[in-house]
Amino acid sequence: MDDEHGTGDKIAAWLLYGLQLAFELLLLLLSAFSVMATDPCGTGVDEPKVCDGYYFATAFYGFWIALIVAAIAVPLLIVSAGRRGKRRWTRPVLAMVILTILTVGYVAVISQ
């Protein structure tokens, strides 16, 4: 099989995927500590939206599902891009950009 973009592209893609997994581990820790956002719940009438269990659970598990999907999809996309002769390294970079945007959205949602 002729590799159009070379071994460097392949190595960069898999190294960036490893970096993506480390980034996702940090995001998992962030989401685990986000449970503390519910600490003020039950203290009064003017409670934040995050005190609604369904609201918080939807955001929390939705974020975890996005992390799992990214961890599974990126290697498949790397292999697929290699077979089609496209650059591979862009897949994990794009995943990290999307995960950063999702994290900002997640923090905004649980801060309400």
C-alpha angles and dihedrals in degrees: 000000000000112000107213097192097039138231093296091065091050094048092045091050094052093043090051089048089055088051089049091054091050089049090050091051089056090049090051089054090049091052092047090055091046087077085080087070086081093060095103091053116119094023100105152332097283098064124163121252090253088073089073102094094212092050093050095042092051092052094041098048093037089057091048091049090052090052092050093047091051092049091052100036101049097063089048090050091048092053092044092050090050092052091050093048094246128134111276103194093072093068098069091039091053090047091054091049091050092046090051090053091047090050092054089050092047093051090048091051097048092044091066 
